[in-house]
Amino acid sequence: MEKEELQKELDKFRNFVINESKKNLTRLKKNSSKKLLNSIKGVSKLSKNSIELSFSMEDYGLFQDKGVSGTKKKYSTPYSYTTKMPPPKALDKWIVKRGIAPRNKDGKFISRSSIKFAIARSIMINGIKPTLFFTKPFDKAFKKLPNEIIEKYGLDALALFNRLTKEIYKK
């Protein structure tokens, strides 16, 4: 396979994963602030003896993709809440964007700090269900890579995916 063809294949792979991940976030309604959606980026570079392929996104994207087990509800994921709940202040803008403003039995609005605490506690107990918004497009694109690339560069899908998700989490 020629160098130009190989670079085209890598670019196609990168673009497919990014575009499909963004579509999945939109379809799953996991992009109220668009921060995660806009943060998904990728690099594909071909060197003489190696391939560089990397993706980056907001840190919490990994938890949205893989999910997080709660204290009571468990998912097949390496992440879990044990004693700490997510910081309630992280939910402030999300609550406003969603228009969440419940009332108590007297018809008065419940304070935003109470709502943030209640939602954070619920997330800790129930966890975050895996969406696989990134994993599925990655796997699908990997299966479409020509065998010549996989054999020549010794690509192992699981090892590559694990390495890339660790890189995403570091950023």
N, C-alpha and C positions, 0 to 999 in steps of 0.2 A: 504494500500500500504506500502510495506516494505521501510525502510530508504534507502537501497542501490538502489532500483528501483526508488525511488523518486529522488535521486541524479543523477541517469542516465538520467531521464527525463529532469531535469533541465540543465544538461550538453548538452543534445541533443538540447534543446531549444536555449541555449546560442550559441552553435556552428552553428546551422542553421541560426540564425539571423546574426551572424558575417560573415559567408561564403556567404550568399545570398546578404548581403549589399555590400560586396567587389565585387561580380560578377556584381551587378547593377552599381556600380561606373565605373567599367571597360567597361561595355556595353554602358553606357551613355557617355563615354569618359570624365569623370569628375575627372580624376586622373593623370593629366600631370606630376605632381611632385611626385606622389605616397605618399605624406605626409599624406593626409587624409586616404587613403587606409591602410597604415601601422599603423595608429594610432588607428584603431578600435579594441577595446579589450572588454572582458567581464569577469565577475566573477559570479559564481553560488555557493552558499554555503547553506547547510542545517544545521540548529540548532535544538535544542529540540522543540521549539515552533514557529519557524519562518523560513522564506526563505529569503536569500539574493540573489538578482539578480541585477547586475549593469552592465552598458555598459559605455565606455568612448571613446572619439575621439577628434580630433582637434575641437576647438570652432566653426570654420566656417562650420563644418559638419552639425550642426543644421540648419544653414541658407541654405545650399545646399539641405537639406532634406525638410524642411518646406517652403522654398522660402522666398522672401522678396518683398513686394510691392514697386514699384517705385513711383515717384511723379505723373506720368501719367498712367502707366500700373499697375493695381491692381490684386492681387491674394488673395485667401482665406488663409491668414496667419496672425499670431499675430505680425509679424515683418514688418517694413516699413521704407523706407528712407523718410525723410521730408525735412530737410534743409542741412544736411551733406551728402556728397558723400563718398564712400569708399576711404581710403587713396591710392592715385595713386602709392606710393612706394610699396604697397603690390602686385602690378601687374607686377613689373619689371621682375622677374624670369619667370613668366607665359608668358609674351610677348616673351622673348628670347626662351623659350622651344617651343612655337608655331611657331616661325620663322616669327613673324609679323614685317614686315619692309616695309610699304607702301611708295610710292614716290609721290611727288607733281606734278603739271602739267608740270613743267620743267624737270622732271625725276630725281630730287634729292631726296635722302632719307629724310623722315620727322624725326625730332629729337625724341628720345625715350621718353623724358619727355612730349612732345606734345601728343604722342600716349597714354601714361599712363593716362594723364589728360582726353583725349577724351573718352577712354574706361571707366574710373571711372565715368565720367559725364553720359555716356550712361547707365551704371548700375544703377545710381541714378534715372534716368528718367524711365527706363524700368523695373527695379527691377531684381530679380533673380527668375526664374520660379521654382516652387517646383518640386523636382525629386522623392521624397518619397523613395529614395534608402534604407533608414533604416526603415521607417514606414511600408512599405508593407511586408517585411520579418517578422517584429515583429508581425504584425497582423496575418499573415499566420501561424506563429509558435504558437501564442497564441490560435488560433482556434483548433490546433492539440493537445493541452495539454489535458490529460485525465480529465474528469469531476470531478473525485475524488479529484484531486489536487486543482482545482478551488474551489470546495465546502469546502474542509477541511481547506484551508488557506484563504478563503474569498477573492479570487483574483477578482479584477474588472479591465478589460483590459484597459479602458480609464484612470482610476486613476493610474494604474501601469505605463502605457506609459507616462503620464504627469509627474509623479514623476521621472521616469528614464531620460526623456529629460531635466528636470530641473537639475538633477545631472550631466548630460553630459555637460550642459552649464556652470556649476560651475567650472568644472575642466579645 
